[in-house]
Amino acid sequence: MKKNKPFGELFCSSLKKTLLIMRIAAILMVLGILQARAVDAYSQNTRLTINFSETELVKVLDKIEDESEFFFLYNEKLLDTERKVSIAEKDQTIGVILDDLFADTDVKYSIIDRKIVLAPEYLSEVPQPQQRSVSGVITDETGNPLPGVNITVEGTTTGVISDINGKYSINLSTQSAVLVFSFMGYNTQKVTTDGSAPVNIQMITSALALGEVVVSSIGYGTQKRKDLTGAVAQVKAPIL
């Protein structure tokens, strides 16, 4: 019959395996840190001497590769490798040499390990969406400020309401947008804007709203005018 190992022995064996795994993980972490520092140290400590006059750029890059462990990555269609350059640097880091080579150009470089990536500046820039805003004042037909008007950007969920003074301000995420102004009892209005100037709106009373809807004097609901007329006609005057 097979004998089971004592619990203490099993626990010690499991603990040893755990400690071994932790030790290996720690060693790998230290090696990774040392490698990263070594890579950074290489680009900082490597010194090169370059001396060229009116020489094609590609020949200078080839010379740097021959004299070091660096190598360049670039698209020949985007980089003018036939451009004539003059450079005289003695015992300088690769960063100083590249700054001199590409001064007054749109070429940017990135040093990754021993790889040097060359690309036009516009390829390395991330375009940021322009945030525009438009503001204005909303009034009624008499010129009084109109609070509580809904202002939305058509086709989006962006919206605000006018304040007690009829003022509003809303952000635009595109060069041009359509603002929709709406309020109960008034005609909805749409205005196209690019945010370059304030948009002031005078709301016009809706004839349909005046003819069809009246506010009930009791409670908070609304009734159609024809329904209210019928109700009034059915009320009989008291007999004195």
DRENPA-3360 file (N, C-alpha, C; in nm, 2 decimals, always signed):
BEGIN
1 = MKKNKPFG = +0.09/-0.12/+0.00/+0.00/+0.00/+0.00/+0.09/+0.12/+0.00 ~ +0.05/+0.23/-0.08/+0.13/+0.35/-0.10/+0.10/+0.44/+0.02 ~ +0.21/+0.48/+0.08/+0.20/+0.57/+0.20/+0.19/+0.71/+0.16 ~ +0.10/+0.79/+0.23/+0.09/+0.93/+0.20/+0.20/+1.00/+0.28 ~ +0.25/+1.11/+0.22/+0.35/+1.19/+0.28/+0.29/+1.27/+0.39 ~ +0.36/+1.29/+0.50/+0.31/+1.38/+0.61/+0.28/+1.52/+0.56 ~ +0.18/+1.58/+0.63/+0.14/+1.72/+0.59/+0.26/+1.82/+0.59 ~ +0.34/+1.80/+0.70/+0.45/+1.89/+0.71/+0.55/+1.88/+0.59;
9 = ELFCSSLK = +0.57/+1.76/+0.55/+0.66/+1.74/+0.43/+0.61/+1.80/+0.31 ~ +0.47/+1.79/+0.29/+0.41/+1.84/+0.17/+0.41/+1.99/+0.17 ~ +0.39/+2.05/+0.29/+0.39/+2.20/+0.31/+0.53/+2.25/+0.27 ~ +0.63/+2.19/+0.33/+0.77/+2.23/+0.30/+0.81/+2.22/+0.15 ~ +0.76/+2.12/+0.08/+0.79/+2.10/-0.06/+0.72/+2.21/-0.14 ~ +0.59/+2.24/-0.10/+0.52/+2.35/-0.17/+0.58/+2.49/-0.15 ~ +0.63/+2.51/-0.02/+0.69/+2.64/+0.01/+0.82/+2.65/-0.07 ~ +0.90/+2.55/-0.08/+1.02/+2.55/-0.16/+1.00/+2.59/-0.30;
17 = KTLLIMRI = +0.89/+2.53/-0.36/+0.86/+2.56/-0.50/+0.82/+2.71/-0.52 ~ +0.74/+2.76/-0.42/+0.69/+2.90/-0.43/+0.81/+2.99/-0.42 ~ +0.90/+2.96/-0.32/+1.02/+3.05/-0.31/+1.11/+3.04/-0.43 ~ +1.12/+2.93/-0.49/+1.20/+2.92/-0.62/+1.14/+3.00/-0.73 ~ +1.01/+3.00/-0.74/+0.94/+3.08/-0.85/+0.96/+3.22/-0.82 ~ +0.95/+3.27/-0.69/+0.97/+3.41/-0.66/+1.11/+3.45/-0.69 ~ +1.21/+3.36/-0.66/+1.35/+3.39/-0.68/+1.37/+3.41/-0.83 ~ +1.32/+3.32/-0.91/+1.34/+3.33/-1.06/+1.27/+3.46/-1.11;
25 = AAILMVLG = +1.15/+3.49/-1.06/+1.09/+3.62/-1.11/+1.17/+3.74/-1.07 ~ +1.23/+3.74/-0.95/+1.31/+3.85/-0.91/+1.43/+3.87/-1.00 ~ +1.50/+3.75/-1.03/+1.61/+3.76/-1.11/+1.58/+3.81/-1.25 ~ +1.47/+3.76/-1.31/+1.43/+3.81/-1.44/+1.40/+3.96/-1.44 ~ +1.34/+4.01/-1.33/+1.31/+4.15/-1.32/+1.43/+4.23/-1.31 ~ +1.53/+4.19/-1.23/+1.66/+4.26/-1.22/+1.73/+4.26/-1.36 ~ +1.73/+4.14/-1.43/+1.79/+4.14/-1.56/+1.73/+4.23/-1.66 ~ +1.59/+4.25/-1.65/+1.52/+4.34/-1.74/+1.56/+4.48/-1.71;
33 = ILQARAVD = +1.57/+4.52/-1.58/+1.61/+4.65/-1.55/+1.75/+4.68/-1.59 ~ +1.84/+4.58/-1.57/+1.98/+4.60/-1.61/+1.99/+4.62/-1.76 ~ +1.91/+4.54/-1.84/+1.92/+4.55/-1.99/+1.87/+4.68/-2.03 ~ +1.76/+4.73/-1.97/+1.71/+4.86/-2.01/+1.81/+4.97/-1.98 ~ +1.88/+4.96/-1.87/+1.98/+5.06/-1.84/+2.10/+5.05/-1.93 ~ +2.13/+4.93/-1.97/+2.24/+4.91/-2.06/+2.21/+4.97/-2.20 ~ +2.09/+4.95/-2.24/+2.05/+5.01/-2.37/+2.06/+5.16/-2.37 ~ +2.00/+5.22/-2.26/+2.01/+5.37/-2.24/+2.15/+5.41/-2.23;
41 = AYSQNTRL = +2.23/+5.33/-2.15/+2.37/+5.37/-2.14/+2.45/+5.37/-2.27 ~ +2.41/+5.28/-2.36/+2.48/+5.27/-2.48/+2.47/+5.39/-2.57 ~ +2.34/+5.44/-2.58/+2.31/+5.56/-2.65/+2.37/+5.68/-2.59 ~ +2.39/+5.68/-2.46/+2.44/+5.80/-2.39/+2.60/+5.80/-2.38 ~ +2.65/+5.68/-2.38/+2.80/+5.67/-2.36/+2.87/+5.65/-2.49 ~ +2.81/+5.60/-2.60/+2.87/+5.58/-2.73/+2.91/+5.72/-2.79 ~ +3.03/+5.73/-2.82/+3.08/+5.86/-2.88/+3.13/+5.84/-3.02 ~ +3.09/+5.93/-3.11/+3.13/+5.91/-3.25/+3.19/+6.04/-3.30;
49 = TINFSETE = +3.28/+6.02/-3.40/+3.34/+6.13/-3.47/+3.30/+6.13/-3.61 ~ +3.24/+6.23/-3.66/+3.18/+6.24/-3.79/+3.23/+6.37/-3.86 ~ +3.29/+6.36/-3.98/+3.33/+6.47/-4.05/+3.31/+6.46/-4.20 ~ +3.20/+6.53/-4.25/+3.16/+6.52/-4.39/+3.14/+6.66/-4.44 ~ +3.16/+6.69/-4.57/+3.13/+6.82/-4.63/+3.06/+6.79/-4.76 ~ +2.94/+6.85/-4.77/+2.85/+6.84/-4.89/+2.84/+6.70/-4.94 ~ +2.80/+6.61/-4.84/+2.79/+6.47/-4.87/+2.64/+6.42/-4.86 ~ +2.60/+6.33/-4.94/+2.47/+6.28/-4.94/+2.44/+6.22/-4.80;
57 = LVKVLDKI = +2.32/+6.25/-4.75/+2.28/+6.21/-4.62/+2.29/+6.06/-4.60 ~ +2.26/+5.98/-4.70/+2.26/+5.83/-4.69/+2.40/+5.78/-4.66 ~ +2.50/+5.85/-4.71/+2.64/+5.81/-4.69/+2.68/+5.84/-4.54 ~ +2.63/+5.94/-4.49/+2.66/+5.98/-4.35/+2.59/+5.87/-4.26 ~ +2.47/+5.84/-4.29/+2.40/+5.74/-4.21/+2.47/+5.60/-4.22 ~ +2.52/+5.57/-4.33/+2.59/+5.44/-4.35/+2.72/+5.44/-4.26 ~ +2.78/+5.56/-4.26/+2.90/+5.57/-4.18/+2.88/+5.55/-4.03 ~ +2.77/+5.61/-3.99/+2.73/+5.59/-3.84/+2.70/+5.44/-3.81;
65 = EDESEFFF = +2.64/+5.37/-3.90/+2.61/+5.23/-3.88/+2.74/+5.15/-3.88 ~ +2.83/+5.19/-3.96/+2.96/+5.12/-3.97/+3.04/+5.14/-3.84 ~ +3.03/+5.26/-3.79/+3.12/+5.29/-3.67/+3.05/+5.26/-3.54 ~ +2.93/+5.21/-3.54/+2.86/+5.18/-3.41/+2.77/+5.06/-3.43 ~ +2.69/+5.04/-3.33/+2.59/+4.93/-3.33/+2.45/+4.98/-3.37 ~ +2.44/+5.11/-3.40/+2.31/+5.17/-3.44/+2.28/+5.13/-3.58 ~ +2.15/+5.12/-3.61/+2.11/+5.11/-3.75/+1.98/+5.19/-3.77 ~ +1.96/+5.24/-3.88/+1.85/+5.34/-3.91/+1.73/+5.27/-3.98;
73 = LYNEKLLD = +1.61/+5.31/-3.94/+1.49/+5.27/-4.01/+1.42/+5.39/-4.06 ~ +1.38/+5.39/-4.19/+1.31/+5.50/-4.25/+1.26/+5.46/-4.38 ~ +1.16/+5.54/-4.43/+1.10/+5.52/-4.56/+1.17/+5.61/-4.66 ~ +1.23/+5.56/-4.76/+1.30/+5.64/-4.86/+1.22/+5.74/-4.94 ~ +1.08/+5.71/-4.94/+0.99/+5.80/-5.01/+0.96/+5.92/-4.92 ~ +0.98/+5.91/-4.79/+0.95/+6.02/-4.70/+1.08/+6.09/-4.65 ~ +1.19/+6.03/-4.68/+1.32/+6.10/-4.63/+1.41/+6.13/-4.75 ~ +1.45/+6.25/-4.76/+1.54/+6.29/-4.87/+1.68/+6.25/-4.84;
81 = TERKVSIA = +1.72/+6.12/-4.88/+1.85/+6.07/-4.85/+1.96/+6.12/-4.94 ~ +1.92/+6.19/-5.05/+2.02/+6.25/-5.14/+2.05/+6.39/-5.10 ~ +1.99/+6.44/-4.99/+2.02/+6.58/-4.95/+2.17/+6.59/-4.91 ~ +2.23/+6.70/-4.95/+2.37/+6.72/-4.92/+2.38/+6.78/-4.78 ~ +2.47/+6.72/-4.70/+2.49/+6.78/-4.56/+2.63/+6.79/-4.54 ~ +2.66/+6.89/-4.44/+2.80/+6.91/-4.39/+2.79/+6.90/-4.24 ~ +2.88/+6.82/-4.18/+2.88/+6.80/-4.04/+3.02/+6.77/-3.99 ~ +3.05/+6.83/-3.88/+3.19/+6.80/-3.82/+3.17/+6.79/-3.67;
89 = EKDQTIGV = +3.16/+6.67/-3.62/+3.14/+6.64/-3.48/+3.25/+6.55/-3.43 ~ +3.31/+6.58/-3.32/+3.42/+6.50/-3.26/+3.38/+6.45/-3.13 ~ +3.38/+6.32/-3.11/+3.36/+6.25/-2.98/+3.22/+6.30/-2.92 ~ +3.11/+6.29/-3.00/+2.98/+6.33/-2.96/+2.88/+6.22/-2.95 ~ +2.78/+6.23/-2.87/+2.67/+6.13/-2.86/+2.59/+6.13/-2.99 ~ +2.52/+6.02/-3.01/+2.43/+6.01/-3.13/+2.32/+6.12/-3.13 ~ +2.28/+6.16/-3.02/+2.17/+6.26/-3.01/+2.22/+6.39/-3.06 ~ +2.34/+6.43/-3.03/+2.40/+6.56/-3.07/+2.42/+6.55/-3.23;
97 = ILDDLFAD = +2.47/+6.44/-3.27/+2.49/+6.42/-3.42/+2.36/+6.43/-3.50 ~ +2.26/+6.36/-3.45/+2.13/+6.37/-3.52/+2.07/+6.51/-3.52 ~ +2.08/+6.57/-3.40/+2.03/+6.71/-3.40/+2.10/+6.80/-3.50 ~ +2.23/+6.78/-3.52/+2.30/+6.86/-3.62/+2.26/+6.82/-3.76 ~ +2.24/+6.69/-3.79/+2.21/+6.64/-3.92/+2.07/+6.69/-3.97 ~ +1.98/+6.70/-3.88/+1.84/+6.73/-3.92/+1.79/+6.86/-3.86 ~ +1.88/+6.95/-3.83/+1.85/+7.08/-3.79/+1.78/+7.16/-3.91 ~ +1.68/+7.23/-3.88/+1.60/+7.31/-3.98/+1.53/+7.22/-4.08;
105 = TDVKYSII = +1.50/+7.10/-4.04/+1.42/+7.01/-4.13/+1.30/+6.96/-4.05 ~ +1.21/+6.89/-4.12/+1.09/+6.84/-4.05/+1.11/+6.70/-4.00 ~ +1.23/+6.65/-4.01/+1.26/+6.51/-3.97/+1.28/+6.50/-3.82 ~ +1.21/+6.40/-3.76/+1.23/+6.38/-3.62/+1.28/+6.23/-3.60 ~ +1.36/+6.21/-3.50/+1.42/+6.08/-3.47/+1.38/+6.03/-3.34 ~ +1.37/+5.89/-3.33/+1.34/+5.82/-3.20/+1.44/+5.71/-3.19 ~ +1.51/+5.70/-3.07/+1.61/+5.60/-3.05/+1.54/+5.49/-2.96 ~ +1.52/+5.37/-3.02/+1.46/+5.26/-2.95/+1.56/+5.15/-2.95;
113 = DRKIVLAP = +1.62/+5.12/-2.83/+1.73/+5.02/-2.83/+1.84/+5.08/-2.91 ~ +1.89/+5.00/-3.01/+1.99/+5.05/-3.10/+1.94/+5.09/-3.23 ~ +1.80/+5.09/-3.24/+1.74/+5.13/-3.36/+1.71/+5.28/-3.36 ~ +1.73/+5.34/-3.47/+1.70/+5.49/-3.48/+1.59/+5.50/-3.59 ~ +1.47/+5.55/-3.55/+1.36/+5.56/-3.65/+1.36/+5.71/-3.69 ~ +1.36/+5.73/-3.83/+1.35/+5.86/-3.88/+1.22/+5.88/-3.96 ~ +1.15/+5.99/-3.93/+1.02/+6.01/-4.00/+0.99/+6.16/-3.99 ~ +0.91/+6.21/-4.09/+0.87/+6.35/-4.09/+0.79/+6.38/-3.96;
121 = EYLSEVPQ = +0.79/+6.50/-3.92/+0.73/+6.54/-3.80/+0.58/+6.52/-3.80 ~ +0.52/+6.54/-3.91/+0.37/+6.53/-3.92/+0.32/+6.39/-3.89 ~ +0.41/+6.29/-3.92/+0.37/+6.15/-3.89/+0.38/+6.11/-3.74 ~ +0.45/+6.19/-3.67/+0.46/+6.16/-3.52/+0.37/+6.24/-3.44 ~ +0.30/+6.34/-3.50/+0.21/+6.42/-3.43/+0.07/+6.36/-3.43 ~ +0.00/+6.36/-3.32/-0.14/+6.31/-3.32/-0.23/+6.43/-3.32 ~ -0.31/+6.44/-3.43/-0.40/+6.56/-3.44/-0.50/+6.57/-3.33 ~ -0.51/+6.68/-3.27/-0.61/+6.71/-3.16/-0.73/+6.77/-3.22;
129 = PQQRSVSG = -0.85/+6.72/-3.18/-0.97/+6.78/-3.23/-0.99/+6.92/-3.17 ~ -1.02/+7.02/-3.26/-1.04/+7.15/-3.22/-1.17/+7.17/-3.15 ~ -1.16/+7.23/-3.02/-1.28/+7.25/-2.94/-1.33/+7.39/-2.96 ~ -1.44/+7.41/-3.02/-1.50/+7.54/-3.04/-1.62/+7.56/-2.95 ~ -1.66/+7.68/-2.93/-1.78/+7.71/-2.85/-1.85/+7.83/-2.91 ~ -1.98/+7.83/-2.89/-2.06/+7.94/-2.94/-2.15/+7.98/-2.83 ~ -2.18/+8.11/-2.82/-2.27/+8.16/-2.71/-2.36/+8.27/-2.77 ~ -2.45/+8.31/-2.69/-2.55/+8.41/-2.74/-2.65/+8.44/-2.64;
137 = VITDETGN = -2.75/+8.51/-2.68/-2.87/+8.55/-2.59/-3.00/+8.52/-2.66 ~ -3.09/+8.46/-2.59/-3.22/+8.43/-2.65/-3.33/+8.51/-2.59 ~ -3.41/+8.58/-2.67/-3.52/+8.67/-2.63/-3.65/+8.63/-2.69 ~ -3.76/+8.68/-2.63/-3.89/+8.66/-2.69/-3.92/+8.77/-2.79 ~ -4.04/+8.78/-2.84/-4.07/+8.88/-2.94/-4.07/+9.02/-2.89 ~ -4.08/+9.04/-2.76/-4.08/+9.17/-2.70/-3.93/+9.21/-2.66 ~ -3.84/+9.12/-2.68/-3.70/+9.16/-2.65/-3.66/+9.12/-2.51 ~ -3.75/+9.05/-2.43/-3.72/+9.01/-2.30/-3.64/+8.88/-2.30;
145 = PLPGVNIT = -3.54/+8.86/-2.21/-3.47/+8.73/-2.21/-3.56/+8.62/-2.18 ~ -3.53/+8.50/-2.25/-3.61/+8.38/-2.24/-3.53/+8.27/-2.18 ~ -3.55/+8.24/-2.05/-3.48/+8.13/-1.99/-3.54/+7.99/-2.02 ~ -3.46/+7.89/-2.00/-3.51/+7.75/-2.02/-3.53/+7.70/-2.16 ~ -3.47/+7.78/-2.26/-3.48/+7.73/-2.40/-3.38/+7.62/-2.42 ~ -3.42/+7.52/-2.49/-3.33/+7.40/-2.52/-3.24/+7.44/-2.64 ~ -3.11/+7.42/-2.63/-3.02/+7.44/-2.74/-2.94/+7.31/-2.76 ~ -2.95/+7.25/-2.87/-2.88/+7.12/-2.90/-2.80/+7.14/-3.03;
153 = VEGTTTGV = -2.69/+7.06/-3.04/-2.62/+7.04/-3.16/-2.68/+6.93/-3.24 ~ -2.73/+6.96/-3.36/-2.81/+6.86/-3.44/-2.72/+6.74/-3.47 ~ -2.78/+6.62/-3.45/-2.71/+6.50/-3.48/-2.62/+6.45/-3.36 ~ -2.62/+6.52/-3.25/-2.54/+6.48/-3.13/-2.63/+6.48/-3.01 ~ -2.57/+6.44/-2.90/-2.64/+6.45/-2.77/-2.60/+6.57/-2.69 ~ -2.52/+6.66/-2.75/-2.48/+6.78/-2.68/-2.59/+6.88/-2.67 ~ -2.61/+6.93/-2.55/-2.72/+7.02/-2.53/-2.71/+7.10/-2.40 ~ -2.77/+7.22/-2.40/-2.77/+7.31/-2.29/-2.90/+7.38/-2.29;
161 = ISDINGKY = -2.93/+7.46/-2.18/-3.05/+7.54/-2.17/-3.01/+7.68/-2.14 ~ -3.08/+7.78/-2.18/-3.05/+7.92/-2.15/-3.08/+7.95/-2.00 ~ -3.00/+8.04/-1.95/-3.01/+8.07/-1.81/-3.12/+8.18/-1.78 ~ -3.13/+8.23/-1.66/-3.24/+8.32/-1.63/-3.23/+8.45/-1.71 ~ -3.11/+8.48/-1.76/-3.09/+8.60/-1.84/-3.10/+8.57/-1.99 ~ -3.14/+8.45/-2.03/-3.15/+8.41/-2.17/-3.01/+8.38/-2.23 ~ -2.91/+8.37/-2.15/-2.77/+8.35/-2.21/-2.75/+8.20/-2.22 ~ -2.66/+8.16/-2.31/-2.62/+8.02/-2.32/-2.48/+8.01/-2.38;
169 = SINLSTQS = -2.42/+7.90/-2.36/-2.29/+7.87/-2.43/-2.28/+7.72/-2.45 ~ -2.24/+7.68/-2.57/-2.24/+7.54/-2.60/-2.11/+7.50/-2.68 ~ -2.06/+7.39/-2.66/-1.93/+7.35/-2.73/-1.97/+7.28/-2.86 ~ -1.88/+7.30/-2.96/-1.89/+7.24/-3.09/-1.77/+7.16/-3.11 ~ -1.79/+7.04/-3.16/-1.68/+6.94/-3.19/-1.64/+6.94/-3.33 ~ -1.70/+7.02/-3.42/-1.67/+7.02/-3.56/-1.66/+7.16/-3.61 ~ -1.60/+7.18/-3.73/-1.58/+7.31/-3.78/-1.71/+7.39/-3.80 ~ -1.82/+7.31/-3.84/-1.95/+7.37/-3.86/-2.05/+7.29/-3.80;
177 = AVLVFSFM = -2.16/+7.35/-3.74/-2.26/+7.27/-3.67/-2.39/+7.34/-3.69 ~ -2.50/+7.27/-3.67/-2.64/+7.33/-3.68/-2.69/+7.33/-3.53 ~ -2.72/+7.44/-3.48/-2.78/+7.46/-3.35/-2.93/+7.46/-3.36 ~ -3.00/+7.38/-3.28/-3.15/+7.37/-3.28/-3.20/+7.44/-3.15 ~ -3.28/+7.54/-3.16/-3.34/+7.61/-3.05/-3.49/+7.57/-3.04 ~ -3.53/+7.52/-2.93/-3.67/+7.48/-2.91/-3.72/+7.52/-2.77 ~ -3.85/+7.55/-2.77/-3.91/+7.59/-2.64/-4.06/+7.57/-2.66 ~ -4.13/+7.52/-2.56/-4.28/+7.50/-2.57/-4.35/+7.63/-2.60;
185 = GYNTQKVT = -4.43/+7.63/-2.70/-4.51/+7.75/-2.73/-4.44/+7.84/-2.84 ~ -4.32/+7.80/-2.88/-4.25/+7.88/-2.98/-4.20/+7.79/-3.09 ~ -4.18/+7.85/-3.21/-4.14/+7.78/-3.32/-3.99/+7.74/-3.30 ~ -3.96/+7.61/-3.34/-3.82/+7.56/-3.34/-3.74/+7.63/-3.45 ~ -3.62/+7.67/-3.41/-3.53/+7.74/-3.51/-3.40/+7.67/-3.52 ~ -3.34/+7.66/-3.64/-3.21/+7.60/-3.67/-3.12/+7.71/-3.73 ~ -3.00/+7.71/-3.68/-2.90/+7.80/-3.72/-2.76/+7.73/-3.74 ~ -2.70/+7.75/-3.86/-2.57/+7.69/-3.89/-2.46/+7.79/-3.84;
193 = TDGSAPVN = -2.36/+7.74/-3.77/-2.26/+7.83/-3.72/-2.12/+7.76/-3.72 ~ -2.02/+7.84/-3.73/-1.88/+7.78/-3.72/-1.81/+7.83/-3.59 ~ -1.89/+7.89/-3.50/-1.84/+7.94/-3.37/-1.76/+8.07/-3.38 ~ -1.75/+8.13/-3.49/-1.67/+8.25/-3.51/-1.74/+8.37/-3.45 ~ -1.87/+8.37/-3.44/-1.95/+8.48/-3.39/-2.06/+8.44/-3.30 ~ -2.11/+8.52/-3.21/-2.22/+8.49/-3.12/-2.35/+8.46/-3.21 ~ -2.44/+8.38/-3.16/-2.56/+8.35/-3.22/-2.67/+8.39/-3.13 ~ -2.73/+8.51/-3.16/-2.85/+8.56/-3.08/-2.98/+8.52/-3.15;
201 = IQMITSAL = -3.07/+8.47/-3.07/-3.20/+8.43/-3.13/-3.32/+8.50/-3.07 ~ -3.41/+8.53/-3.15/-3.54/+8.58/-3.10/-3.65/+8.48/-3.13 ~ -3.70/+8.42/-3.03/-3.80/+8.31/-3.05/-3.94/+8.37/-3.09 ~ -4.00/+8.30/-3.18/-4.13/+8.35/-3.24/-4.24/+8.26/-3.18 ~ -4.35/+8.32/-3.13/-4.46/+8.24/-3.08/-4.52/+8.16/-3.18 ~ -4.55/+8.03/-3.15/-4.61/+7.94/-3.24/-4.76/+7.96/-3.25 ~ -4.81/+7.99/-3.37/-4.96/+8.02/-3.39/-5.04/+7.89/-3.36 ~ -4.98/+7.78/-3.40/-5.05/+7.65/-3.37/-5.06/+7.63/-3.22;
209 = ALGEVVVS = -4.96/+7.66/-3.15/-4.96/+7.64/-3.00/-5.07/+7.73/-2.94 ~ -5.08/+7.85/-2.99/-5.18/+7.95/-2.93/-5.32/+7.90/-2.96 ~ -5.34/+7.84/-3.08/-5.47/+7.81/-3.13/-5.52/+7.67/-3.07 ~ -5.43/+7.58/-3.04/-5.47/+7.45/-3.00/-5.45/+7.42/-2.86 ~ -5.36/+7.49/-2.79/-5.33/+7.45/-2.65/-5.35/+7.57/-2.56 ~ -5.42/+7.55/-2.45/-5.43/+7.65/-2.34/-5.39/+7.59/-2.21 ~ -5.35/+7.67/-2.12/-5.31/+7.61/-1.99/-5.43/+7.61/-1.90 ~ -5.46/+7.50/-1.84/-5.57/+7.48/-1.75/-5.54/+7.56/-1.62;
217 = SIGYGTQK = -5.65/+7.62/-1.57/-5.64/+7.70/-1.45/-5.64/+7.61/-1.32 ~ -5.67/+7.48/-1.34/-5.67/+7.39/-1.23/-5.56/+7.28/-1.26 ~ -5.47/+7.26/-1.16/-5.37/+7.16/-1.18/-5.26/+7.21/-1.27 ~ -5.18/+7.11/-1.32/-5.06/+7.14/-1.40/-5.07/+7.09/-1.54 ~ -5.18/+7.03/-1.58/-5.20/+6.98/-1.72/-5.23/+7.08/-1.82 ~ -5.25/+7.03/-1.95/-5.29/+7.12/-2.06/-5.41/+7.05/-2.12 ~ -5.49/+7.14/-2.18/-5.61/+7.08/-2.26/-5.62/+7.15/-2.39 ~ -5.67/+7.08/-2.49/-5.70/+7.14/-2.62/-5.81/+7.24/-2.61;
225 = RKDLTGAV = -5.80/+7.35/-2.69/-5.91/+7.45/-2.68/-6.04/+7.40/-2.71 ~ -6.06/+7.31/-2.80/-6.19/+7.26/-2.84/-6.25/+7.17/-2.73 ~ -6.16/+7.10/-2.65/-6.21/+7.02/-2.54/-6.25/+7.11/-2.42 ~ -6.18/+7.22/-2.40/-6.21/+7.31/-2.30/-6.34/+7.38/-2.33 ~ -6.37/+7.42/-2.46/-6.49/+7.49/-2.50/-6.61/+7.40/-2.47 ~ -6.60/+7.27/-2.51/-6.71/+7.18/-2.49/-6.74/+7.16/-2.34 ~ -6.64/+7.16/-2.26/-6.66/+7.15/-2.11/-6.73/+7.27/-2.06 ~ -6.70/+7.38/-2.11/-6.76/+7.51/-2.05/-6.90/+7.51/-2.10;
233 = AQVKAPIL = -6.94/+7.46/-2.22/-7.07/+7.47/-2.27/-7.17/+7.38/-2.19 ~ -7.12/+7.28/-2.12/-7.20/+7.19/-2.05/-7.23/+7.24/-1.91 ~ -7.17/+7.35/-1.87/-7.19/+7.40/-1.73/-7.32/+7.48/-1.73 ~ -7.41/+7.46/-1.64/-7.53/+7.53/-1.63/-7.52/+7.63/-1.52 ~ -7.58/+7.75/-1.54/-7.58/+7.86/-1.44/-7.68/+7.82/-1.33 ~ -7.64/+7.85/-1.20/-7.73/+7.81/-1.09/-7.86/+7.90/-1.09 ~ -7.97/+7.84/-1.05/-8.10/+7.91/-1.05/-8.11/+7.98/-0.91 ~ -8.14/+8.11/-0.93/-8.15/+8.20/-0.81/-8.29/+8.20/-0.76;
% end
